[in-house]
Amino acid sequence: MERRETPTLSVVVPVYNEAANVRVLYGRLRRTLALLGESSEIIFVNDGSRDDTIDQLAALHRDDSSVKVIDLSRNFGKEAAVTAGIDFAAGEAVVVIDADLQDPPELIPELVAKWREGYDSVCAVRTRRDGESWLKRATAHSFYRVIGKISKTPIPQDTGDFRLMSRRAVEALKTLREQNRFMKGLFAWVGFPQTSVYYVRDPRYAGKTAWNYWKLWNFAVEGITSFSHFPLQLATLFGLTAALLAFAHGSYVFILTVFYGNPVPGYPSLMVAILFLGGVQLICLGIIGEYLARTYSESKRRPLYFVNGTLGLEPSVEPHADHRTREVRV
């Protein structure tokens, strides 16, 4: 295999069951990159797709050698797929973009222009989210505001994975090999000069999103527990509040007993107190369990992903044992 030349721009696209979108996305990316006039490569990361996505990607590679393909051994999740693409990207700058065409490839020249001005990270901020329900828009809006308040790392609001990173930002990001990966937080955590560009997010071009509300809830929990200790502090606050309420109620009962005797309080008030304290304890145990589970996951030190094969990419020489590669055969 011929050794890759270092391109100016690498575009990383994680894909999962996106056979209906990859060719349209490729066409728009190719036109945009041609107008940009920079040497470039497009790296598709197939995250265990069950449709014919990998066949579509192989055909694109045969027609255009600047298209590279990473085929993961199974579905590891979007965060791992993005990590794999960044690990293999060779460009002086790296753009991450979704395959569903909600994020317009035509915005890439604006990202590059900001990078040329000296910024290491250029975030694409959504001013409007078309094609999404009011509930999803409201919960996303609330999530970014909540995590912005409780996290010590300033995470940009209304910003997804669509962004550009300089080579030094990419190299810094590649050193972060934690298992529980909230990429939006990791992008922000590495620091370096950052700016934003703004756009209207389009509806999904084709297919159905894999993100249901349960997955979005888990994603939110992942982000909060990865970048904030506030839930643990909240558990302490719950316990302290319960103790103060119990002390206040005990004092009240003591005073009543001294002055009016002991009338033996009724069953309903006793059950309310027991259920309240039991609920507080379970909530606190659940919060502690979330952090404990993540500590356990990190302690196993499993690779972030395994690669089934590649097209147009050399086996990686990175010091991580999680992406040994061979050529994809389709």
N, C-alpha and C positions, 0 to 999 in steps of 0.2 A: 504493500500500500504506500502511496506517495505521502510524504510528510506534509502536514497542513501548514500553509502560510498563515501568519498571524493576521486575521482580519481586523478592520477598524471596529466593526460592530457585530456582536453575536445576539441573535434573537432567540430566546428560549421559550418554547411553547409546550406546556404539559397537556397531554391529551388522554381522555378516557371516554371511549365510545363516541368519538367525534367524527365518524366516517362521513357524515353529511356536511361537515363544516371545513375539513382540512383543505380541500382543493380551493374553495372560495377564499379562505384565509390566506393560503399560499399566494393566490393571484393578487390579492390586495397588498400583501407584504412585498411581493416581487416588484410590483409597480412603484410602491413607495420607496423601496430601497434603491431602485434604479434612478428615480428622480433625485434621491439624496446624493448619489454619486460616490458613495464610500464603499470600500471592499467590505463584504459582509458574509455571514453564514446564518442559516436558520436551523436550529436544533429542536427537533420534535422529540418529546419524551413520551413514549407509549406506556402508560401506567396500567398495564394489564387489561387492555380493552378486550371486550368480548365480541365486538362486531368486527368488520373487516378494516378497521383503522390502520393496522400495521401493513396491510396490502396496499392501501392508498398511499401510505408514507413511502413504502418501497418503490412504488411507481414514480412518485415525485422525485425521489433520489436518483432513479435511473435517468430521468429527464433533465435534472439539474443537480450537478455535483455539489453545489453550495448548500443543498439540503442534507442535513445529517440526521440520523435517527438513533435514538437510544431506546431499546426495548427492555423494560424491566421484567424481572422473572415472574412477578405477580402484581396485583394492585396494592401498592404501599401507601396510597393517599397522595393528595395534591402537594402537600408540603414536602414530602420526600421526592416527588417527581421534579418539583422546582429545584430542589437541592441537587439532584442528579444533573439536571441541565446546566446549572451554574458550575458544578464541578468540572464538566467537560468543556465549557465555553472558553474559547481562546481569545476573544476580542478584547480590544482596548477598553471597550464599554460593552455592557451586557444589558439588554432589554428583556424583561419578563412580560409576557402577554398571554391571556387566556385564548383558547381555541374557539370559543362560542361567538366571537365577533361582537360581543357587547362592548369591548374596548377597541376603539378604532385604530387600526395600524397607521392611518394617515396622520396620527398625532406624533409618530416617532420623530420626524424631523424637528419638531418643536422641543422634544426631549433632548435630542442631540445638540440643538442650538444652545440650550441651557448648560449642557455638559461642556461645550466649547467655551462658555463663559467662565468656567472654573469650578462648577459644582460637581461633587462626587456622587450625589444621589438626587435624582429628579423624580418626584412623585407625581402621578396623574391623579388629580382630585376630582371626584364626581360631584358636579353641581346638581345633577338630576339623574334619577334612575328610571328610565322608561321601561315599560313592559313588566313591571314587578308590582305585586299587590301592595296595598297600603300598609298591611301588617308587616310585610318584610321590610318595607322602607322605614317604618316606624321603629321596628326592633333594631335594625342596623344603625339608624341614627342614634338610638339610645345607647347601644353597645359602645360605639366609639366615644360618646361623651362620658360614659361611666368609666371605661378603662383609662381614658385620658385623665380623669380625676384621681383615680386610685393608684396609678402606676407612676413610679419614679422615672421611667423612661418615657419621654414625650413621643407618643405615637400619633402620627398625623390623622386627623379626622376624615372620614368619608374617602379613605384611600385603600384600594385593594392591592393586588400584587403587580398591577401594571405600573412599571417604573423603569428607569435607567440607572445603572450603577457603574461607576468608574472601575478600572482594574484594581486600584488599591482598596476600594470598598468591597469588591468581590473577594479579593484575597483575604481580607479581614473576616468576611462572612464565612468563608470556607473553613476557618479555624473553629467555628462553633458547631460541634458535632452532637449536640444534645438530642435525645430521643424525642422529647415532647416539643415539637417545633411549631411555634406560632410565628410564621415568617414575617408578618407585618411588624411584629415586635423586634425580631432579629435584625431586619433591615434598619430599623430606627436605632437599635442598641449600638451598632458599630460606629455611629456618629459620622463625622466628616461634614463638610459644608453641604447643606441640603436646600432645595427650593421646590416649588410646585408649579404645575401647569393645570389648567382647569378644562373640563370637557363634560358633555352630556353623554351618559351611558346609554347605549342603544339596547333594544330588546334582543334576546337570543335569536340568532339567525335560523337555526334548525335544531331539531332534537329536543331532548328533555334534560333539564339539570339534574344532577345526582344529589344536589343539596336539598334535603327535606328539613323540616323544622327541628327534628331530633338531632340531625347532624349539625345544624347550625347552633343548637343549644350546646352540644358537646364542644363545638369549635369555640364558642364564647367562654365556656368554662376553661378550656385549654389556654386561651389567651390571658384570662384573668389570673389563673393560678401560676402561669409561667412568668408573669411580669408584675405581680403584686402580692404582698403579704396581708393585704387588707382583710380578706375573708378570715384569716386566723385571728386577726385583731378583733374582728366582728364576733367571732366565737367567744373570745374573752369577754367582750362587752355583753353578750347574751348571758354568760355565766354570772357576771357581776350584777347585772340587772335583776336576774332571778334571785340571787342571794339577797340583794337589797329589798326586793319585794317580800321575800320570805321573812326577813328580819322585821320589816314594817308590819307584816301581818301577825308575826309572833308577838310583837310589842302590843299590838291592838288586842289580841286575845288575852295577853297577860293583864292588861289594864282592866278589861271587862271582867276577868276572873276575880281580881282583887276587889273591885267595887260592887260587882253584881253577882258574884258566884260563877259557877261553870254550867252554863245551860246546855252544853254538848252541841256544837254546831252541826248543821244538817249534812246529809249525804251529798247533795249537789255541789256545795262549795268545796267539799273534800275532793271530789272527783275532778272538778275544774283545776284545783291546785296540782293534783297528781299528773293530769294530762298535760298541763302547761309545762311543768318541770320536765316531764318525760319528753315532750316535743323539743324543748330547748336542748336537752342532752343529745337527742338524736341528730338535730341540726348540727350541733358542734362536732359530734363524732363524724358526721358526713363530710364536713369541711376538712377536718383533720385527715380523714381517709383519702380525700382527693389529693392532698399533698403527699401523703404516705405512698399512695399508689404510683405517683410520678417519681418519687425517690427510688422506689423499688425498680421501676422501669429503667431509670438511669443507671442503677447499680449493675444491671445485667450487661451493659455495654455492647448490645447487639449492633451490627451494622445497620445503617439507615435504609439501605436498599441493596438488592443484588441485580446485576444486569444480565439478561438472557443473551443479548448480542447487540451489535451496533452496525450502522451503515455509514461509511465515510469518516469514521473516527478511529484514531489509533488507540490501542489499549492504554489506559491512564497510568501515569507514573506518580500519581499522588500518593502520599504516605498513608492513605486510608485503605483498609482491606475490604471496602464495601462496593467497589466497582471494577472488578476484574471483567474483561470483556472478550467477546469473540464476534465474528461477523454474523449478522442476522441472516437466516436462510428462510425465504418466503416463496 
